[in-house]
Each structure stands twice: as structure tokens, then as C-alpha cells.
Amino acid sequence: GTKIGVGAEELADVTFCQDIRHIKYHIGDDCMWHRDDPENHFTTILMCSQQGKDYEGGQLTFYPTDDPHPIKLNFGDAVIYSTPKVEHMVTKTTKGARTIFLVELRAQRVASAKKA
């Protein structure tokens, strides 16, 4: 978080796991440009398949600036990004199955405020 400019005080509050999902993209599946739940602080994607071996297509692309940036993740790689700040997408899977685990993290103070 500090590498993307999030202060240590704010990072200390990120202790609440909002969601954990196992997602499988089959042939023809994609995910158009979007941002994840803006109430979450960070999202982690862990790659559970290997591009070129287990699937083709399915390219994760981030759009944090004016220039979209493809992210190459190999089996076992993970990426963590600031959920409300980074728009992203996944191109259509053209062969096999692309599998990931997705973990959304929320600041405890945000979760507590919603309950109040």
C-alpha cells in the first residue's frame, strides 16, 4: 500500500476481509472495464492457472492512468491494487479455463461505520 501512496495509518485499518472468491473464466468469458466495490480498499488476484498452457486470451489489463497496462501473471503470481482507484478488465478467454482467487480487503473502520 505504501508504494501506491497509502499512509501507514490507513493501512493499519485494513484488517477486514470483505470477500474471497474462486473465479473460473471459461471459453467466451470476459469482464469488461470496471472498478470493484468502492468501499473496499484493496483487491488481491492470485493466478491459479498458466496462460498459454491452461488457457488462452483472458488478459488482465489495468487502467490507472491514460494508458491501459496489461498485467502478465503466471501460475502462483499475485497482484494487489487499490480497489477504488484502478479500473480494470479481462479479455475474452479463447481456449481452456482461466482460474483465479480474488480477495477483497476493507478497512475495519469502514466496516464498523456501516453497522452503526
Accessible surface in RSA format (square Angstrom, percent):
REM  Atomic radii and reference values for relative SASA: ProtOr
REM  Chains: A
REM  Algorithm: Lee & Richards
REM  Probe-radius: 1.40
REM  Slices: 20
REM RES _ NUM      All-atoms   Total-Side   Main-Chain    Non-polar    All polar
REM                ABS   REL    ABS   REL    ABS   REL    ABS   REL    ABS   REL
RES GLY A   1    44.79  55.2   0.00   N/A  44.79  55.2   1.54   4.2  43.25  96.9
RES THR A   2    92.86  66.0  75.09  76.1  17.77  42.3  50.57  67.9  42.29  63.9
RES LYS A   3   201.42  98.3 163.37 100.2  38.06  90.6 114.60 103.2  86.82  92.5
RES ILE A   4    90.10  51.3  64.35  47.9  25.75  62.1  73.76  53.1  16.34  44.3
RES GLY A   5    68.28  84.2   0.00   N/A  68.28  84.2  35.99  98.8  32.28  72.3
RES VAL A   6    13.49   8.9   7.88   7.1   5.61  13.5  10.82   9.4   2.67   7.2
RES GLY A   7    43.27  53.4   0.00   N/A  43.27  53.4  37.28 102.3   5.98  13.4
RES ALA A   8    77.56  71.3  64.19  99.1  13.36  30.4  66.07  93.0  11.49  30.4
RES GLU A   9   152.19  87.4 140.70 106.4  11.48  27.3  59.36 114.8  92.83  75.8
RES GLU A  10    58.11  33.4  54.89  41.5   3.22   7.7  13.65  26.4  44.46  36.3
RES LEU A  11    48.32  26.9  38.26  27.4  10.06  25.3  38.41  27.0   9.91  26.7
RES ALA A  12    74.92  68.9  46.83  72.3  28.09  63.9  59.75  84.1  15.17  40.2
RES ASP A  13    41.48  29.1  38.97  38.8   2.51   5.9   2.61   6.1  38.87  38.8
RES VAL A  14    25.83  17.0   7.04   6.4  18.79  45.3   7.04   6.1  18.79  51.0
RES THR A  15    94.14  67.0  56.73  57.5  37.41  89.2  61.95  83.2  32.18  48.6
RES PHE A  16    57.15  28.6  55.26  34.2   1.90   4.9  57.15  34.7   0.00   0.0
RES CYS A  17    57.35  43.4  34.40  38.4  22.95  53.9  30.37  76.9  26.98  29.1
RES GLN A  18    71.78  40.1  49.60  36.2  22.18  52.8   2.36   5.0  69.42  52.6
RES ASP A  19    44.11  30.9  38.91  38.7   5.20  12.3  12.31  29.0  31.80  31.7
RES ILE A  20   114.39  65.1  88.79  66.1  25.59  61.7  88.79  63.9  25.59  69.5
RES ARG A  21   100.54  42.2  95.81  48.8   4.72  11.2  45.91  62.7  54.62  33.1
RES HIS A  22   105.21  57.5  76.81  53.4  28.39  72.6  46.10  47.5  59.11  68.8
RES ILE A  23    41.71  23.7  38.87  29.0   2.83   6.8  41.71  30.0   0.00   0.0
RES LYS A  24    99.17  48.4  78.99  48.5  20.17  48.0  23.64  21.3  75.52  80.4
RES TYR A  25    24.12  11.3  23.68  13.5   0.43   1.1   9.81   7.4  14.30  17.6
RES HIS A  26    98.70  53.9  98.70  68.6   0.00   0.0  64.98  67.0  33.72  39.2
RES ILE A  27   117.36  66.8  96.60  72.0  20.76  50.0  96.60  69.6  20.76  56.3
RES GLY A  28    37.88  46.7   0.00   N/A  37.88  46.7  21.95  60.2  15.93  35.7
RES ASP A  29    54.95  38.5  50.97  50.7   3.98   9.4  12.97  30.5  41.99  41.9
RES ASP A  30    59.75  41.9  39.03  38.9  20.71  49.0   0.80   1.9  58.94  58.8
RES CYS A  31    39.58  29.9  35.04  39.1   4.54  10.7   6.53  16.6  33.04  35.6
RES MET A  32   120.77  62.5 113.93  75.4   6.84  16.3 105.64  89.8  15.13  20.0
RES TRP A  33    94.18  37.8  72.25  35.0  21.92  51.5  49.66  26.5  44.52  72.2
RES HIS A  34    59.38  32.5  50.93  35.4   8.45  21.6  49.82  51.3   9.56  11.1
RES ARG A  35   131.04  55.0 106.32  54.2  24.73  58.9  32.16  44.0  98.88  59.9
RES ASP A  36    17.71  12.4  11.27  11.2   6.44  15.2   6.61  15.6  11.10  11.1
RES ASP A  37    56.64  39.7  43.69  43.5  12.95  30.6  22.85  53.8  33.79  33.7
RES PRO A  38   101.95  74.3  87.02  79.3  14.93  54.3  87.14  71.9  14.81  92.1
RES GLU A  39    65.09  37.4  58.15  44.0   6.94  16.5  28.75  55.6  36.33  29.7
RES ASN A  40     1.11   0.8   0.00   0.0   1.11   2.7   0.00   0.0   1.11   1.1
RES HIS A  41    30.00  16.4  27.59  19.2   2.41   6.2  20.65  21.3   9.35  10.9
RES PHE A  42    11.41   5.7  11.41   7.1   0.00   0.0  11.41   6.9   0.00   0.0
RES THR A  43     0.00   0.0   0.00   0.0   0.00   0.0   0.00   0.0   0.00   0.0
RES THR A  44    25.22  17.9  25.11  25.5   0.10   0.2  20.57  27.6   4.64   7.0
RES ILE A  45     6.08   3.5   6.08   4.5   0.00   0.0   6.08   4.4   0.00   0.0
RES LEU A  46    68.94  38.4  68.91  49.3   0.03   0.1  68.91  48.4   0.03   0.1
RES MET A  47     4.76   2.5   3.60   2.4   1.17   2.8   3.60   3.1   1.17   1.5
RES CYS A  48    35.72  27.0  19.10  21.3  16.61  39.0  12.06  30.6  23.65  25.5
RES SER A  49     5.31   4.5   4.87   6.5   0.44   1.0   5.31  11.3   0.00   0.0
RES GLN A  50    46.04  25.7  46.04  33.6   0.00   0.0  21.93  46.7  24.11  18.3
RES GLN A  51    45.42  25.4  34.55  25.2  10.87  25.9  11.81  25.1  33.61  25.5
RES GLY A  52    58.76  72.5   0.00   N/A  58.76  72.5  29.60  81.2  29.17  65.3
RES LYS A  53   172.37  84.1 136.10  83.5  36.28  86.4  85.59  77.0  86.78  92.4
RES ASP A  54    61.00  42.7  46.58  46.4  14.43  34.1  17.32  40.8  43.68  43.6
RES TYR A  55     6.75   3.1   3.95   2.2   2.79   7.3   1.80   1.4   4.95   6.1
RES GLU A  56    75.31  43.2  74.45  56.3   0.86   2.0  19.00  36.8  56.31  46.0
RES GLY A  57    24.86  30.7   0.00   N/A  24.86  30.7  17.48  48.0   7.39  16.5
RES GLY A  58     1.85   2.3   0.00   N/A   1.85   2.3   0.00   0.0   1.85   4.1
RES GLN A  59    44.21  24.7  43.02  31.4   1.20   2.8  23.52  50.1  20.70  15.7
RES LEU A  60     4.03   2.2   2.32   1.7   1.71   4.3   2.32   1.6   1.71   4.6
RES THR A  61    13.98   9.9  13.98  14.2   0.00   0.0   7.97  10.7   6.00   9.1
RES PHE A  62    15.35   7.7  15.35   9.5   0.00   0.0  15.35   9.3   0.00   0.0
RES TYR A  63    81.49  38.0  75.28  42.8   6.20  16.1  39.06  29.4  42.42  52.3
RES PRO A  64    72.57  52.9  43.65  39.8  28.92 105.1  44.79  37.0  27.78 172.6
RES THR A  65    89.57  63.7  73.78  74.8  15.79  37.6  75.80 101.8  13.77  20.8
RES ASP A  66   140.31  98.3 118.78 118.2  21.53  50.9  36.92  86.9 103.39 103.1
RES ASP A  67   105.39  73.8 100.87 100.4   4.52  10.7  30.52  71.8  74.88  74.7
RES PRO A  68    58.82  42.9  48.11  43.9  10.72  39.0  48.11  39.7  10.72  66.6
RES HIS A  69   105.67  57.8 105.59  73.4   0.08   0.2  62.22  64.1  43.45  50.6
RES PRO A  70    79.92  58.2  70.24  64.0   9.68  35.2  70.24  58.0   9.68  60.1
RES ILE A  71    33.02  18.8  28.23  21.0   4.79  11.5  29.88  21.5   3.14   8.5
RES LYS A  72   136.04  66.4 112.04  68.7  24.00  57.1  96.72  87.1  39.32  41.9
RES LEU A  73    15.06   8.4  11.05   7.9   4.02  10.1  11.05   7.8   4.02  10.8
RES ASN A  74    61.65  42.5  61.65  59.6   0.00   0.0  14.00  33.7  47.65  46.1
RES PHE A  75   132.72  66.4 116.04  71.9  16.67  43.4 116.04  70.4  16.67  47.7
RES GLY A  76    45.85  56.5   0.00   N/A  45.85  56.5  23.98  65.8  21.87  49.0
RES ASP A  77    55.20  38.7  50.52  50.3   4.67  11.1  11.95  28.1  43.24  43.1
RES ALA A  78    58.49  53.8  27.55  42.5  30.93  70.4  27.84  39.2  30.64  81.2
RES VAL A  79    26.94  17.7  23.12  20.9   3.81   9.2  26.94  23.4   0.00   0.0
RES ILE A  80   112.01  63.7  85.72  63.9  26.29  63.4  85.72  61.7  26.29  71.3
RES TYR A  81     8.95   4.2   6.01   3.4   2.95   7.7   8.95   6.7   0.00   0.0
RES SER A  82     6.70   5.7   5.97   8.0   0.74   1.7   2.31   4.9   4.39   6.2
RES THR A  83     0.00   0.0   0.00   0.0   0.00   0.0   0.00   0.0   0.00   0.0
RES PRO A  84    48.65  35.5  39.54  36.0   9.11  33.1  40.59  33.5   8.05  50.1
RES LYS A  85   122.66  59.8 109.58  67.2  13.09  31.2  81.40  73.3  41.27  44.0
RES VAL A  86    16.66  11.0  16.66  15.1   0.00   0.0  16.66  14.5   0.00   0.0
RES GLU A  87    47.22  27.1  47.22  35.7   0.00   0.0   2.93   5.7  44.30  36.2
RES HIS A  88     7.34   4.0   7.34   5.1   0.00   0.0   3.46   3.6   3.88   4.5
RES MET A  89    24.56  12.7  24.56  16.3   0.00   0.0  20.96  17.8   3.60   4.8
RES VAL A  90     5.73   3.8   5.69   5.1   0.05   0.1   5.69   4.9   0.05   0.1
RES THR A  91    49.62  35.3  46.71  47.4   2.90   6.9  46.85  62.9   2.77   4.2
RES LYS A  92   111.70  54.5 106.04  65.1   5.66  13.5  48.92  44.0  62.79  66.9
RES THR A  93     0.32   0.2   0.00   0.0   0.32   0.8   0.00   0.0   0.32   0.5
RES THR A  94    84.35  60.0  62.25  63.1  22.10  52.7  58.92  79.1  25.43  38.4
RES LYS A  95   122.76  59.9 122.57  75.2   0.20   0.5  72.90  65.6  49.87  53.1
RES GLY A  96    32.98  40.7   0.00   N/A  32.98  40.7  27.49  75.4   5.49  12.3
RES ALA A  97    25.61  23.5  21.31  32.9   4.29   9.8  21.31  30.0   4.29  11.4
RES ARG A  98     1.46   0.6   1.46   0.7   0.00   0.0   0.00   0.0   1.46   0.9
RES THR A  99    15.33  10.9  15.33  15.5   0.00   0.0   9.58  12.9   5.75   8.7
RES ILE A 100     4.11   2.3   4.11   3.1   0.00   0.0   4.11   3.0   0.00   0.0
RES PHE A 101    81.16  40.6  80.73  50.0   0.43   1.1  80.73  48.9   0.43   1.2
RES LEU A 102    12.44   6.9  12.44   8.9   0.00   0.0  12.44   8.7   0.00   0.0
RES VAL A 103    39.83  26.2  39.83  36.1   0.00   0.0  39.83  34.6   0.00   0.0
RES GLU A 104    10.54   6.0  10.54   8.0   0.00   0.0   0.00   0.0  10.54   8.6
RES LEU A 105    51.44  28.6  51.44  36.8   0.00   0.0  51.44  36.1   0.00   0.0
RES ARG A 106    12.76   5.4  12.76   6.5   0.00   0.0   0.00   0.0  12.76   7.7
RES ALA A 107     0.00   0.0   0.00   0.0   0.00   0.0   0.00   0.0   0.00   0.0
RES GLN A 108    72.85  40.7  72.85  53.2   0.00   0.0  37.87  80.6  34.98  26.5
RES ARG A 109   120.28  50.5 110.39  56.3   9.90  23.6  61.51  84.1  58.77  35.6
RES VAL A 110    35.28  23.2  31.63  28.6   3.64   8.8  35.00  30.4   0.28   0.7
RES ALA A 111     4.90   4.5   2.21   3.4   2.69   6.1   3.57   5.0   1.33   3.5
RES SER A 112    54.53  46.1  47.07  62.8   7.47  17.2  34.88  74.3  19.65  27.5
RES ALA A 113    69.26  63.7  48.05  74.1  21.21  48.3  55.61  78.3  13.65  36.2
RES LYS A 114   128.70  62.8  95.40  58.5  33.30  79.3  66.64  60.0  62.07  66.1
RES LYS A 115   165.02  80.5 127.84  78.4  37.18  88.5  93.00  83.7  72.02  76.7
RES ALA A 116   120.90 111.2  51.72  79.8  69.17 157.4  89.80 126.5  31.10  82.4
END  Absolute sums over single chains surface
CHAIN  1 A     6783.0       5375.8       1407.2       3967.4       2815.6
END  Absolute sums over all chains
TOTAL          6783.0       5375.8       1407.2       3967.4       2815.6
